[in-house]
Amino acid sequence: MFVRVVIASAAVVACAVGIAPAASADGPYKNCTAAHADGRYDIPKGDPDYVASQDRDGDGVACES
């Protein structure tokens, strides 16, 4: 029971301070709208979720904020 309280309290604190949730999608995103909905911005080249077509200016960062 104590563990549940600690975990629940940590989740409440994380929400209160504005920490983004961990990504929940599997694999690359269909588009940047889907990435942003999942809290993903500025996805660097080399990240499993990076897609070159989502890197508009070709600087190695997709779905920029």
C-alpha positions as CSV (number, residue, x, y, z in Angstrom):
1,M,0.0,0.0,0.0
2,F,2.8,2.4,0.8
3,V,4.4,1.9,-2.6
4,R,1.1,2.8,-4.3
5,V,0.9,6.0,-2.4
6,V,4.5,7.0,-3.3
7,I,3.9,6.3,-7.0
8,A,0.7,8.2,-7.1
9,S,2.2,11.1,-5.2
10,A,5.1,11.2,-7.7
11,A,2.7,11.3,-10.6
12,V,0.8,14.2,-9.0
13,V,4.0,16.1,-8.4
14,A,5.1,15.5,-12.0
15,C,1.9,16.9,-13.3
16,A,1.9,19.8,-11.0
17,V,5.4,21.0,-12.2
18,G,4.6,20.5,-15.8
19,I,6.9,17.5,-16.6
20,A,5.9,16.1,-20.0
21,P,4.7,12.5,-20.0
22,A,6.9,9.8,-21.6
23,A,6.2,9.1,-25.2
24,S,3.7,6.3,-25.6
25,A,3.7,5.6,-29.4
26,D,5.7,2.8,-30.9
27,G,8.0,3.6,-33.8
28,P,8.1,6.7,-35.9
29,Y,5.2,9.1,-35.8
30,K,2.8,9.4,-38.8
31,N,3.3,13.1,-38.7
32,C,4.5,16.0,-36.4
33,T,0.9,16.6,-35.2
34,A,0.9,13.0,-33.8
35,A,4.4,13.5,-32.3
36,H,3.4,16.8,-30.7
37,A,0.2,15.2,-29.3
38,D,2.5,12.7,-27.6
39,G,4.7,15.5,-26.2
40,R,7.5,15.0,-28.7
41,Y,9.2,18.0,-30.2
42,D,12.7,18.5,-31.6
43,I,13.3,14.9,-32.5
44,P,17.1,14.6,-33.4
45,K,18.5,12.5,-36.2
46,G,19.5,9.2,-34.7
47,D,16.4,9.0,-32.5
48,P,14.2,6.0,-33.4
49,D,11.2,8.4,-34.0
50,Y,13.2,10.7,-36.4
51,V,11.8,10.8,-39.9
52,A,13.6,12.8,-42.6
53,S,10.4,14.0,-44.2
54,Q,9.4,15.6,-40.9
55,D,12.6,17.6,-40.8
56,R,11.5,20.6,-42.9
57,D,14.7,22.6,-42.9
58,G,17.1,19.6,-43.1
59,D,19.0,20.5,-40.0
60,G,18.8,17.0,-38.4
61,V,15.9,17.9,-36.1
62,A,12.3,16.8,-36.9
63,C,9.0,18.2,-35.6
64,E,10.6,21.3,-34.2
65,S,8.8,23.4,-31.6
